[in-house]
């Protein structure tokens, strides 16, 4: 276990969620579930965060915000899609303003379904994310890029998502 | 005299669980004007009514918002029942009101916690949320879900909640009430809390009326506007109901109104559980039942955040022509920008919180 996975810091952003999953994310931080006992701390600053929890689907208005938060986070970083809307668009996937799951905007490492997601699943998903974080940190120590290009999660689907992937790739190349 | 600066606030901000963006026009440390920008959570679910039939849409309506989830499902179901001319059994109405008042307690406790977090009282935040788990436990025991209950359907309730469970819920509420006294005492009488809340973000009675504010935000300014006084559903069977009002119009008054509404909600639940009738919980309309062309109905419901308006219109098929919802938060955004004028930048998160914004309701 690496240093970051012993105390991963979270950042949470609500896509176009109904609030249910956001409240459960906050709930996981409060006394009954208390994920701070695993060393997990909620932060508002993307540069401090290791794990990005996204609830809700992406739409035309917020896709840029989601990508911007993701770009600001430093490697190694992990994205957890919390709730069925973040995974696939869920009950709202047919709505005109919903592009789909978060993987339309940024690469997702862990999918955690549920409507609304239960705090237990969030804890599970975060601990699953910690393993991915470890693997990424390990690759970086060996001088490799954090994400293995062969097993990298795809940014799929819509044009907006595809162009976002191109933007991210271009940005990483210039860095 | 100094220059004006624009400070962007949100959409991702530690104090906000939900995304909303404000451009704060600031002179020195004072806010001159606040310009909200919304749309980050817009899904367009009113139009989904064309793709889901009127029975299925209850479940979409419940997902308008995760905090007042039950109320939205109820509002939609009640409006559809009125449009179809369906009578639902008394017991179903009672159960709906009981669950709605439980939602109010959980919503207000959640809000009290967020407010405590807003003024930097971390342990109070955690205690409020710990108490709130009692309500979620009741939900889980009686309905199965913690957040999304999915117990409402057009025509009644999907299943009955038996009397033993209801009595058990009341016992849990007794325990909650005992612990809640301590929290209220801190919220309303602690000097450090009062110094953050009193006299901040004042809205007077006339402004509250002219800005069409609703819910505890308006009640804090002395507006006695509460849909429960109309006596719809089982509210009419209450012995006595009077909305809780405070006249100061500042953050403290709004906090006080919500604190007392929790006591009121507990009293309503106990009264209704004591006299709940046993006439079944209704059944779903058969597959032949379809709303007539141009049949329409509306219903007004008092959500934890204030008055919500539901409108449905049929077109002769199993799909509805139109579903329209006006939420309390969209009514209150005008009041929020008014309350933000002239305050210190450090008080901005507090004032945004005291209207109890529910962005996912407002934007749908």
Interface residues (C-beta under 8 A of the other chain):
Chain A: X11 X12 X13 X14 X15 X16 X17 X18 X19 X20 X21 X22 X23 X24 X26 X27 X30 X31 X32 X43 X44 X46 X56 X57 X59 X61 X62 X65 X69 X91 X92 X94 X95 X96 X97 X98 X115 X116 X118
Chain B: X11 X12 X13 X14 X17 X18 X19 X39 X40 X41 X42 X43 X44 X45 X47 X48 X51 X59 X60 X63 X64 X65 X66 X67 X69 X110 X113 X125 X126 X127 X129 X130 X133 X145 X146 X147 X148 X358 X360
